[in-house]
Amino acid sequence: MKLNQFVVSFVVSLFIAQNAFSITLAEIDENQKTTINNTDFTWWSAGPVDNMECLQIIEPFDPNTWHDNYFCSSVDIGLQWSSSGPIDAMTCTQIHESADPDSWHDNYLCLPVNSNYRFAWSSAGGHGDNFIQWAESADPHTWGDNYLSITYQYGIEHVQKIHVIGSHYPAQSSGVYTITDSYNGYPVYSNQYYKFYRRLNGYWYLDFNDVSEDWDGTIDYTTTPAEEPWRAGLATGAVSMARNIIVADSHYPEQSSGEYILIAAYNGYPVYSNGLYHVYRRSNGDWFIDFNEVSEEWSGTIDYSLISNSAAPWLTSYATGSITYQGDIDPIQNVYVIDSHYPAQSSGMYTITDSYNGYPVYSNAHYSLYRRLDGYWYLDFNDVSEDWDGTIDYTTTPAEEPWRAGLATGAISQVLEIDVADSHYPTQSSGVYSLVASYNGYPVYSNGVYHVYRRSNGEWFLDFDEVSEEWSGTIDFSLTSNSDTPWLTEYATGSITINSDEAFPLGPYLYNEIDEDNRKVIDALFIITPDAKQDISDYGQTPTEYLSSHIAALNETLLRSKIFTSTVRLLGIHELLESDFDRIGNYPNGSLNNMAHALGWLSSYRESYGADKVLLIGSNSESNNGGAYGSGDLSSYFVDFLPIEHEFGHMMGASHCNDGQVGELNYGYPLAGYTNEGFPIEGGFAGTRMCSNNVAFYSNPDIFLNIDEINTYVAEGLMPLGDYAPYLDSNGLLQMGDDLYANVAQMWRDNETGASQRVAASKYSHGPNPHYAKDDCVALYAQEGFKEYLQEVCVGDVFNFHKGSFASFKLGKNVHVNFYSDPDFGASGGCGGEVLKTAFSSPSITNLSQARGLSGFSNKAESILVYPPSDRSSHFYFNGAYDFYSSAQFMPHCSSEVDSQVRLLDDLIPWSSTAMVLRESVSNSFAVDFSVRSSIVSDHPHGEGFTFFFAKDGSEYDSNTLTWDELGFLSDGKGYAIQFHDVINRVALIDGNNNILGEVFGVESFTNNEWVDVRIEVSTDRVAVIWNNNSVLSLDVNLIFNHNDVGFGVGTGFYTSSFDLKDLVIEDTVLAQ
């Protein structure tokens, strides 16, 4: 075994050598070089050879000068070397010396599997013109008698793909096979189920077992030996090198000429068809072109080959016409239909599911798109046939491919997206355009502002006005008419191309809080009050224009301060509504007050955005205390006062000027410096962002500025005008921090990981975050990375998925989305499942949900709700067993662990309250069983506790505010609650005014992360509580049931806890007296 650091095979690829100690081929001994098929080969043990393609032969565990040995050829033949086993999908020859103990047991020289060259190795001598001695005189382990034999097999160029058709088990065995390995010096072709390979007898075998000489697993075989599988007939099906052939110049050329596609097998050989004619081989070994059924009959024959027993129709000549091999061309696998009849079922992606008349059949769940004998393509919900019955649309002209013709009603597109470049107004017009509609039977593509479409004159236009025949709004147009697609023509100014799948970076699409430059990503969200938005509008700007530049300036300050390991990403601007203030019962009233309630106003939208840091902007009139504040995850400002870099520093843990705290580095730096005791030197006029806040740096003692750099920063407005000479050291440099008292840059780096992970990311950070072209819709894709468009869901659509239906999604600019793990938005039973809320597109719903700690989404969701960000009712919509309420940033939700489990509140959320109300009422006599768990994530005192309430009017929770000290129970004069107060260890019955009824019982109800079983029994005259199998409360009472809603509430003050419930069961009962 080799050392662990060489787990990955040590593979060396070919390179053109340059070496100080050069040697030419002519200078090398004859026994170390040869010429095969006009290609020179040589071995040299002292460096590469001039003007040759040389491959280093290295064994890293052999100390005997195996660092300068090379095997060279005069042309590149694709050689590779591995010192840790053979290389997959290559033909490899083991280079073995049994007498050498230095790991010469797993070294291989490899060729491409389709190479005509063959190697053989001998470690005990060799002779002849095709042998090269591999000698290393410095190695004592018999490296003087090792030889490599080189041969060339003429005429063998193995194709990379073959096509099998008509064999046994066609659903699995038919289709494309590609080279995946080699066996007996020949390629092994494979699909998902079978392998096609050549055994030692020269025959090729189709086999579902391991590649071997055994018959077991064989389902088909060639009827004669062959160098390549397609050069022989198959016993049952057929093998073809080509999927497409071209017929030309035969009889009836208007019908017989053109592309033919592989459709079947006959006599062990392929059958090709253009929908009217067939090309096939009869039992006499001749190939025929025929418009009748495939048979031995002459009737229908229009052409035939002049040479018998040709392996393929393009390897012979014909009486009249010709047949050529078009190459390894497969039909487009997916096409897209839009705007046809019954669009809810007919729109979206169609994939190849079958063939008919020699052309592919494309299908979705409801319809098939196929080409009939007349050459037209038809959209049909009945069986594929020549019958009109079931047809809902058709192309207006015959076409070889469906997207090359207009559709009578809708449109067909080869692609979902195109790229526009270099046209007029490139800032707005360039980029990706998505398929959004149809016009004149052809697709319409849009980027949300501009459209690409074909007018009735057959030309394609780029236009910012409505799609129409009018010239108004046109900024570009095609120079040729009647092009089938916008990318098959030239334009007056710009260009249009297909948007390839590679346009979006390849995965894995990880949500790991790190960007493409390996920086920690701290996600920031602005939230603004309605009055603040009006103030900004009065200045003639949008909130985005007014606020976005501040985050860009913050990132520039980070770079200037040599903080290269993290960046702040602006997620957007969330506009608060009056309903947000009503929901928690607090309204904007000064920056400090606003800061206290901001997360409650934001609620679970914080999760949708994935905001690590939240920056609240109030109006000038609302911020009557005239300040800005920052701490933890929050900072608060007003429109005319936005010291964002300073307050963001506070959110990261920084403080103002040091006041004698030796070794505490989270302070700003006054440019006049600190005294020896750590206090600012008096008389200074400038300081970094946290101390004076007029120098656009965070303190960093590793930064020194000379006077020229200072003057540049002053001119750019990043430092104030003033006399800096007194601040310069003996070298004429200004230090920007202090090793003992001020190094915010280091503090930032220490805290950036935790800051970036504060809330799980919702926005992907390793690539772009594209929008769907329709602003009010979401596009769903079958594969990760926005590949294989499925369909769109728009605002107002009521949509339930079939499980497992999509893997990635794009949001339009004006929507958010909720995904539900249960059907009907959670109404399927149990708790109701999980809800994944997001404001951003995602290349992988599986990875996004895993990053959120949700297990219910893996390339699937059961329901989807698309809504504008301002639609609060949709954002909070949940059709499960409970209605959830919150005064905090946290909204209760069903757990990812157990279907019956509910997380009522997270730890570390102070001064907060939540509640859940069961949607089904109960009787006046019932019992409730459940398990409860309360816990803390760090070493701090726990929070207040929870309540079970009953005889309540659940609708009151829609219009009243929860308070933390009432533990989620509304004091509205209605109903009752069992209060479990964790701080004072009390279980009590309280009424609708929060008054205690009867005796108070002492119970330690904080469970310290343990599940505790609880049973509560209620009737009009008695209440009992069993805690952990112990009776802890039993009261005779006289209760009035004006309402019959029940639920749970929790609350936390300065100290916090998390609260979970599970296995909730409520049953009507008559309690024993």
N, C-alpha and C positions, 0 to 999 in steps of 0.2 A: 504493500500500500504506500502511496505517496502522501506527503504532508498535507494537512488540511488546507493550507493556503493555495493548494493547486487543485481544489475541487473542480474549478472550471478548467476544461481541457486547455493545455498550452498549445495554441494553434498559431502557426506562422504562415503568413500569406506571401505571395510573390512580390518582389520589388525589383526595380532597375538599380543595379549596384553602382556605387561610387566608393572607391577605397584608395587610401593613400598608397598602399603597397599593391599596386595594380599588376595584373597579369592578363595576357590575351589567350584566346583559345589555342592559337598556334604553339604557344610555349608549354602546353600541358602534355604529359605523357600520353601515348596512344592508347594504353590500356585503361585510361580514365576518361575517354571521350568516344563518342560514336555519332553517326548520322543516320537517322531514320526518317523516311518520307520527307527528305530535304530539310529536316530540322536537326540542328546540332544539339547534342546533349553532352554535359561534362560534369565531373566531380572535382572539387578543389578544396583542400583542407586548410587553406591559409587565406581565406577571404573570398569575396565575390570576384567574378571574372568580368573583365571589361566588355561592354557592349552586349551583354547577355541578360536575360531575365533570370535572376538568381533567387533561390529559396534557401533560407538559413535552416540547416539541419542541427537542431539543438536538443540536448537532453540535460535539463537544468540540474539533475542530481548526479551527473557524471563529472568529476573534477578534472578529467584528463583532456583539457583544451577543446571541449566541445562547444566553443563559443564562436568559432570562426570557420566552420565547415559549411560548404554550400553545394547544392545541386542546381545546375543551370541549364537553360534551354535558350535557343536563339530566338524563339517566339514564345509568347505567353500562351500556354496550353491549359491554364487554370489550376496549376498545382497548389496543394496545401499540405502542410506538415502538422502532425499532432503528436505530442509526447504523452498524451493521456487517453489513448483509445481511438478507435476509428471515428470519423466525422460523419454525422448523419447525412443521408442523401448524397453520398459520394462513393466512388469505387476506391477502396483503400487496400493497400498492400502492406502487410506487417513487415517492419524492418527489425529483425530479431538477431541478437547475438547471445547465445546461451552461455558462453564463457564469460560474459561481462556482467558482474554483479550489480552494476550501477544503473538499475532500473531500465534495462533494455528489453523489457517484456511487453510493453504496451505502446510502442512507437509505430506510427503509420504514415506512409506516403500516399496521398489521395489525389484522385482525378475526378473531374465531373463525370457523372454516370453516362453521359452521352458522348464521352470522348472516344475517339478511334484508337487511342493508344492503350496498350496493356503492359503492366509491369509484372515481373516475377522476381523473387529474392532468393539468394543462396548465400548462406554463411559459411560455406565450405568449398569455395572455388567455383569457377565458371570460365567458359571460353567461347569465342565466336565474335562476329562483328557487332552483334546487338548487345553485348555485355559491357558494363562499365564497372571498374573496380572502385569501391568505396573504401578508402584507406585513411586511417588516422595513426600516423607513426608514433605519436606521443601517448597513445592509449595502449597499455601492455596486454589487454585482454583480447588477443587474436584478431585485431582489426586490419589484418593484412591479406585475408582471403575471402572478403565479402564482396559479392557482385550483385548488380541490378541488371536484369534482362529487360529490354524494351522492344516491343513489337507494335506494329500498326495494322489494324484490321480495316482494309479498304472498303469503302462503300457503306459503312455503317454509321449513320448519324441518327441516334435515337431521338425521336420527338419527345417533347416534354409532356404532352397530353395525348391520350387516346380516348375513343368513345366506344362504349359497349352498348349493344341494343339487342333485344329479342332473346336473351338467354333465360335460364331458369330464374325464378323469383325476380321478375323484372322490376318490381317496385324498389328493391334494394340493389340489384345488380346493374341496372341500366344507368347510363350517364357518363360523366367525365371521370377519367382516372388520371392521376398525376404521379410523377416519379417521387417515391418516398424513400427508396432504399435500393440496394443492388443485391444480386444473388447469382452465383456462377458467372460473374463478369457481365451480367445483363441487368437492365433496370427492373425494379419492382414497381409496377403501377398500382395505385390503390384508390378506392373511394372510401366512404365511411364504413362500409361493411365487408368489402371483398378486396383481394389482392390478385393481380395478374402477373405471372412471372414464368420464367423459362427454366425447366428442369434439365438435368444432365442429358436426357435423351433428345433434346432439341425442340420438344413441343412446349407450347405455352399453355398454362393452366389457370383457370379462374377458381379461386379457393377462398373459403371463409376461415380456415384455420391458419396456423403458423406456416410461414414459408418453409417448405421442406420437400423432400422427395416422396413423402407419403401421399397416398391417394385420398386419405381421409379428409373430408371437407371440400373436395373438388366438385364443382357443379358444371363445368364446361371446359373444353380444351380445343386446341387447333387440330385440324385433321391431318396436317403435315408438319414436319419440323420447319422452323423459320427463324431467320435472324431477328426479325421484328414481328410483333404479334399481328399487325394489320396486313402482313404479307402472306397470310394463310387463312383459309376458311375456318369457321368455328363450327363445332359439331351441332350446336343448337341455335345460337344467336349469330352475331356478327361483330367484328371489330373494325373500326375505321380510324385512320390517321386524321381524317378531316371531318368536320361537321358540315362544311359548306363546300360545294363544288360549283364551277361555272361552265355552262353549256353555251357554245357560240356557233353560229353559221350552219346550223343544221336545217332540215326542212321546217317550214312554218316558223320562221325565226321570231315573229312577233309573239308567239305563244311559247315556243320551246327555248328561247334564249334567256340567259340570266342565271340567277342564283338558285341552286337546289340544296335542300336541307336533308340531313340524315333522318329517316323516319321509321325504318324497319329493317328486318333481315330476311334474306332469301337464299337458299342453297349455301348457307354459311357465310354469305357476303352481304355488304350493306346495300340498302335501297335508299336512293335519294329522290326527292320530289320537289317540284315547284308548284304543286297544287293541281296541275293539269297533266304533266308528264312525269314519268319515272325513269330513273337510271338504275339498272340492276344487272346482275350476272346470271345467265341461265346455266343449266347443267352441262352444256357443251364448252363452258369456259369463256364464252364471248360476252361482252357487255352490250346492252341494248338501251336505246331511248324509245319509250313506248307510251302511248296515251291510253291504253286499255289497262285492265287489271294486270298485276304482276303475275306472270305465268310463263309456261314454255311455248305458248301460242305465238305465231308470227303476226296475227291480227293486231293492228295498232302500232306496229313497229315503224319508226321513221328514220332510225339510224342504228349502226352496229359497229363493233370494233373489228379491225382487220387482222388482229393477232389474238390468238386464243390463250387462255390461262394466265392473263395478266392479273396481278394481285389487286390492282386498284384501277378505277376507270380512267384516271389521268395518266396511266403508264402505258397507253396504247394509242394508236391512231384509228380514225373512224372513216367510214365510207364517204361521209359528206362533211360533217362538222368537226368540232373539237371539244374536249373536256379538259379543264385545268383545275388544279388544286388551289383553292382560294386562300388557304392558310387556316390556322387554328382560330377561327372566328366563331364565337358563340352569339346567339341572339341576346338582345338586351333582356336582362332577367326581370326587371320591374318596369312597369309603366304606370302613369297616374291619370285618372279620369276625374274631371271636374264639371259641375253644372249640367250634367245630363238629367234625364227624367229620374224621379225618385232619388234625389241627391243624398238623402240620409243613408241609403243603402248602396247607391252606385258610385259615390265619390270616394276617392282615396287610391291607395296603392293596389295594383294587380300584379301577381307573380305568376311565372310559368308553372303550370300544373299538368300539362299534357301537350300533345301535338295533334293537328288536324290538317289534312291536305298538305302535309309537309311544312306547316307553319306552326309556331307555338300557340298554345291556348293559354291566355292570361286570365286569372280568376281572383276575385275576392270572396268574401263569405257568401255573397248573394248572386253575383253575376259572373258570366264568362265573356271574354273578348277574344274573338277568333276570326280567321279569314276563310270565307266560303270560296267555292270554285270560281265565282265571278270576279274574284280579286278584291272585293270590298271586305272591310272588317266590320263585324257586328257585335253589339253589346246585347246580351241575351240572358234571360233567367231560366230558360229551359235547357234541355239536353243540347249538346253541341251537334249541329246538323245543318242541312241545307234548308230546313223549314223556317218560314217567317215567324211562326208562332213563338211568342216569348221575347221577340226582338223589341228593344226600347230605344236603340240608337244605332247609327251606322256612319261609316265614312262617306264623304261626298264624292270621292274618286277612288279607284283601285290603288293599292299601295303595297309595297313589299313589307313594310313595317307599319304598325297602326299609327304611330306618331308622325308619319310622313304624309298625313292627309287630314283635311278638316273633318270635323264631326258635325252631323246634321243639327244637333241640339247643343251639346256641350263641347268639350275639347279633350284631347289626349296629349300628354306630354311625356317625353322620354325621361325627363329629369324633374326634380322638385325645385331645384335652385339653379340660377345662372349668375354669372359675374359680369358686371358692367364696369368698364374702365375707360379713362381718358376722354370722356365726352365733355360737353360744356358743363359748367358749374360742378366740377368733380367732387368738391367737398360734400355736396348733397347727392349727386347722381351716381357716384362710384360705389361699388360694393356688391353685396349679395342681394339678389331679388328672388322672392319665393313665388311659387304658383299660387294665385289667389282667385282666378276667375277664368271665364272664357269670353271670346268675342269673335264673331264671324267664323265660328267653328274651330278657332285656334286658341292656344293658351294666352292668358294675361299674367305677367309676372310683375311684382311690385316690391319696392323697398320701404313702402309706407308713405313715400312722398311722390316718387316717379313710377310710371308704368311702362312696361315694354309689351307691345301688342301689334297684331297684324290687321291693317285696314283692308277694305274691300278691294283695293287696287293691287293687293298681294305683297305690299311692302310692309316692313316692320318699322315701328316708330317708338321713340323714347319721348315721353310726354308727361308734364306735371299737371295737366288739367284732367277733366273727366275722360274716360275712354270713349272715343267717338271718332267720326270721320273728319272733324274740324282740325285745321292746322294750328289753331291757337293752343299754346302750351308746348308745342313740339320743340325739342332741343336737338334731336338727332334722328336720322332715318337711314334705311338700308339703300344700297346703290343698285341692287338687283331686285326684280320682282319675283313673286311666287316661290320664294324659299320656304321649305317646309318648317324650318325652325329658325329662331333668331340668331343662332350661332353659326349657321351655314351661309352667311353672307357678309359682305363688307359694309361699313358705315361711313357716312360723310365725315365724321369726326372721330368717334371713339371705336370701341370694340366690345363684343359680347362673346363670352365663352361659357362652356359648361362649368358649373361649380362642382369640383370633384369631391369625393368623400374625404380626401386628404386635406381639404381646406381647414377642417377642424383638427387640432392636434390629436395624435393617437393616445389611447389610454395607457395605463390604468387611470381612471378618473377619480383620483383620491381627494377627499376633503380633509386635508391634514394641516390647515392653517398656515401653509407655506406656499409662496408664489414661485413662478418660473425661475426667478433669480435666487432661490433658496433663502428668501427673507421671510421672517415671521410676518403674518398679515394681521394687523389690528383693525377690525372693521368698525367704522364709525357711522352713525346715523344722526342727521339733523331732524328734530321734530319742531314744528312751529305752530304757534297758536293762530287762530283765524285773524285776530287783530294784528299780529306780527306780519302776516301775509299782506294785510292791507297797507301797513306802513311801508313795506318793501315795494308794493305796487305804486304807492304814492311817489316813490323815487324813480318810477319808470322802469323797474326791473322785475324779473321773475325771481322767485326764491332760489332757483338753481343758479341764475346769473349772479345773484347777490352773495351767495354763500359758498359756492364750490371752490372759488379761488383760495379760500382760507385753508382748506386741506392741502391743496397743492403747495401753498407757502409753508405749511407745517412740514411737509416732506422735504422741501428744500432746506429748511432749517436743520432737519435731522442729518441730511447729507453734509451740510456745512459743518455740523458738529461732530462729524466722523462717526455717526451712528448708522452703520451700513447693514446691520443685521435684521432690521425690521422696517416696515413701512405702514402707513395708515391709509386705509382704503375707504373712500367715501361710498357708502351704499346707496345714498339718495336722500330725499327730503320727504318726510312723512308729515302730512298736514292733519293736525288735530281738529276735532269737531266739537260742537257743543255737547253732543251726546256722550263724548268721552268724559267731559267734566261732570255731567249729570250722573254717569254710571258710578263714580266713586264719591260724588258729593263734595268735591273740592274744585275751586276755580282759580284761574291765574290771578296772582296778587303778590307781585314782587319776586325777584330772582330767587331768593332763599326759599320762599314758600313754594314756588314753582318747582324747584329742585326736589323738594320733599315728595311731590306728587307726580313727577314726570313719568316714572315707570308705571304707575297705576293707570295714567292716561294712555300710555302706549300699550299696556297689557300684552297679550300674546302676539301682537304685531312684532315685538322684539324678536321672537322666535322666527317669524316669517322672513325678517331681514337678516337675522343672524348677527345682531349688533352687539359687539363687545363694549363699545362706548357710545353713550347717548348724549347729544348736545341739544339742549332745549333753548329755543329762541322765543322770547316773549316780546310783546309790543313795548314801545317806549312808555306808554301810559300804565301798562300792567306792572312794570318793574319800578315801583315807586321807592324802593330802597336804594336805587342807583348803583347797584354793584353787580359783579359777576362772580360766580362761585364754581369750584370744581373739586370733586373728591370721589374716589372709588370709580364707579362706572358712569358717573353723571357729572355734567357741568351745565350751568344755567347762565343765560345772557339776555340782553335786550337788543333790539335792532340797531341802535346807535352806539352800542358798546360791545365789541366782539374781540376781546383779548384771548383768542382761541388757543394760541400756542402756549400762553401762560397757564390757562386753566387745564389744558390737556396735560401739561406737565404735572399739575396737581393730581389728575386722574391716574397718572403713572406712578405717583408716589413722591413727587418732588415737593420741596418747601421753598420758602422765600430765601432771604439772606441768612446765613449761619449766625448764631448768637453764642458762640463759644462751645459748640458741641464737637469736640475733637473726635475725628474718625468717622463722623456722620457726614456722608458725601452727597446726600440728596438735596443739596442747596445750590442756589444760584451764586454767581460770582460778580461782585462789584469790581469794575476794572481798576479802581484804585487799590484793590487788594484787601486782605484781612490782616489784622494785628496778630501778634504771636499767640494771643489768647483766643483767636478765632472770631473777632468782631470786625465788622466792616470799618475800614479806614474812612474817617469823615472827610467831607469835601468833594467826594467823587460825583461825576455828572452822568455816569453811564454804567450799565450792568447788563448781564445776560438775561434771558427770558424770565427767569424765576426771581431775579433780584434787580429791581429797577425796570426791567422789561423794555429797554429801548435798544438793545443789541440783539440781532437775530441769530443768536447762538444759544445752545444749552451749554452750561459750564463743562469744560473738558481741559484738564491740565496738560494734555498731550498736544494741544493746539497752540502754536505761536505765530503771531502775525507781525510782519514787518510794516514799516510806515507806508509803503506803496500799496500793500494789500488793504491796510486800514483806509487809505484815501479812496480806494476803489469801492469798498463797502459803504463809505460815507456817501459817495456820489450816487450809489444805487439805492440809498435810503435805508440801508440795513444797519447802519450805525449812526449815532447822532454827530452833528458837527461839533468840534471842540478841540481842545489842546490835549493830545494824547502823549506828548513828550514826557510828562512826569510819570506816566505809567509804564514806560519802556524799561527793560532791564539793561544790563551793561552791554549786551549784544545788539541793542536796538530793537528788541522783540517784545511784543505784548503777549503775556500768557493769559489764556482764556479760562483758567480754572486753578484749583489749588489741591495738591495731593492730600492734604489733611482735612480740608473744609468744604470743597466744592467740586463735585464730579457727577453732575446729573447724567452725563453721557453713560457712565458706567452703571449708574442706578437704572437708567432706562434699559440697558442691555440685560441687567439682572432680572428685570421685571417683565420683559417683553413676551416671554413664552407664556407666562400666566395670563397676561393681558390678552394675547391673541386667542387663548382657549377659553375665555370667560363664557362665551355663548357659542355653541356649535355653528360652524359656518353654514350659511344658506347659499352664498354666492361662490361659484367655482373659482379657484385662484390660480390654476395652472394653465390657463388659456383664456380666450375671449369668452364673453357671456352674451351670445347673440340673441336678438329679439326675433320673434316670428313676424312676418310681414304684415299680418292683420293685427292691428293694435288691440282689438277687443277679443282675441282668441288665443287658444293654446294649441300648438301642434304636437302630436304624439308620434314617436318614432319606434320602430321595431327593434332597432339595435342601439347600443350605446354610442355616444358621439354624434347624435343627430343624424343617424343613417337609417335609410328605409322608412320614409314617411308613411304613416298609417292613415291618420285623419286629424281633423281639427275639432275642438270643442270651444264654443264661444259663449260670451255672456248671455244668460237667459236659457241656455240649453240645460235640460235635465238629463243627466247622463249616468248610466251605470255600466261598468265594464264587465267583460267576461274575464275572469281571473287570468293573469299572466299575459296581458295583451300589449305591453309596451315597456321600453327600457330607458328612454330619455325623452325630454320634452323641451319645447321652446315657448316662452311666454311673449305675447304681444306687449307693446310698450305701456298699455293702459290697464293691465290686469294683474291680479294675484290669483293663486289657485290653492284649493284645499284638496288633498287626496285622502280618501277614506279606505281603511283596510277591510271594512265590512260593507256589504251591499246596502243600498238605500240610505247612504250617509249615516250608517251606524245602527239601523233599525233591525238588524238581523237577529238580535238576541244577545244575551250576556250583557256585558258593560256597553258594548257598541263598537269595540275596536279602537284602533289608533287613528289619529288625524295628522297628516303631514302638511303643514302650511308653509308656503314659500312665496317670495316676491321675485324670484329669479329663475331663469332657465337652468336646466341641469342636464349634463351629458350622461348621468347615471343615477337613476332614482334609487337603485340599490345602495350605492355608496353614500348618497345623500342621506338616506334614511338610517343607515348604519351609523353615520357620524352623529345623527340626532339621538341615537340610542333607541331607535324604533325597529322592531323585528318584523313588522307586518307587511313590509314592502320589499319585494325582491322581484324586480322586473314586472311589477304588477300593482294594481290598486283595484278596488271594487267599485268605487264611486268617485266622481270628480265634480267640483264646484268651481266655476270660473266667475270672477267678479271684479269690479273696479275697486281700487284700494279704499275708496271712501265708503263702500258698502259694509257697514259694521255688522249688520244682521247676517250677511253671508259669511263674513270672516268667522263669526262665533257659531255658525250653524252646526248643529250636531243632532242627529235624529236617533240617538241611542236611548238608553233607559233613563238618563238623567239630563236635567238642565244644569249648567255650570255657571257660577257667578264668582266675581273676584273684585277686590278693591286694589289689587296689586298687579305687578307685571306678569305674575304667574296665573295661568288658568288651569283648574283641575282637568285631568284627562285620564282616559283609560290607559292602563299600564301596558308596556310591551312584554312584561313577564308572564302574566296570567290574564286570560280574557275577563275574569270576574274581578280583577284588581283595579283600583282607582288610586291615583296619586292626587291627594287633596292639596298639598302644599309642599314646595321644596324648602330645604333648610337655607339659611343665610338670606332670607327675605324678611326684614324686620317691619314692624308696624303694619301688618297685613292681615287680611281676612279673606277666606273663600268659603263657598258653600256649594252643595249639590242637592237638588230637589228631585225626588223620584217623580216621573211623569204619571205614574198610576197611583191613584188615591187608595187608601186603606179603609178598613171598617173602624168602628169605635172600640173594637176589641181585637187586639192582634199581638203577635210576638215577632221580634226581629232578632235574627242571629247574624253575627258577622265576626270577622277577625280584624284587629287593629294593630298597627305598628307605628311607633313614633321613634325618631332617631335624630342624631346630630352627626355632622360630618367632621367636626373638629372639637377640640377640647374647650367648650364653652358651656355655660348653663343652658338648659333647654327652654323652649318657649311655653306659651300659656296653656293650650289644650284644645279640646274639641267638644262638640255638642251633638246629640241626636235630638232633633226637634220633630214634633208631631202636632196634629190638629191645627196646622198652619194653612194660610192661603198662599200657595206657591207663587201666584201671580204678583204678590207684593215684592218679590225679589227682583222683578223686572224694573221697578221704579224706585226702589229704596237703596240706600247705601249701606254696605257692610262696614262694621267697625271692628278693629282688632280685639278690643277689650270685651266684646260680647261674644267672641268665639264663633262668628258666623251666624249667630241667631239674631233675627230682627226683633228689636223691642218696639213692636207696633201695637201692643195690647192684645195680640191674638196668639192662641196656641200655647204650647209648653215645650220644654226641652229638658233632657237629662244632660247636665253639665259635668264634664270630666276635666277638672282644672289641674293641670300637671304641676303648676308652680306651688300651689298651696295644698296639693294632695287632697282634693275634695271631690266627692260625687254628690250632686244635689239635684233636686227637681226645682225648676224655675218656671214662672209664668210668663205671659206675653209682655210684661213690663220689667222683666229681669229680676223679679222678687223671688226669694227662696220660699218654697212651700214645704213645711214640715221639717223633719230632722235632716241634718247634714252628716254625711258619712265620710270617714277618712280612708282614702285609697291612694296608693302610689300609682297613678295612672300613666306616667311616662314609662314606656315599655323598653327603652334602651335597645332598640333594633330587634326586639323579639316580637313574634306574632302572639297576641293574646286573644282567646276566644271570649266573646261577650254575647250575652242574651239579655234583651230588654222585653218585659211583658207589660202591656198597657191595656187597661179597660177604663170605663168611666169612674170606677170606684177604687181602683188599686193600680199601683205601679211598682215593679220589681226589677232589680238589676242583678245579674249573675256575672261576676268578673272572674275569669280564669277558673271557672267551676266553683267559685265561692259566692254566696249571697252577700252583696255589699249594700243593697238598698231595698227596703220593703216598706211602702207607705200606703195607708188607707186614705183615699182622697175622694173628692167630688169634682170631677173634671167635666167641662162643657166642650163639646165637639161641634163648633159651628162650621169647621172645615176639616178636611181629611187628608191634607198633604203632609208628607214626611220627608226628612232629609238630614244631612249632616253639615256641620260647619266647623271651621278651625280658625284660630287666631294666634298671632305672635306679636309681641311688643319689641322691646330692645333686644331681648334674646329670642332665638329662633329654633325651630325644629322642622323636620319633615314629617308628614302624616300620610299613611296609606291605609286603605280598607280593602278587604277582599271577602269573597264567599258570602255576600249579603243575601239573606233569605228572609222574606216577610210572609207570615201566614196568619190568616184569621184564626182566632182561638177564643175559647171561653175559659177564663182563668179560674182555677179552683180557689175557693174562699178559705 
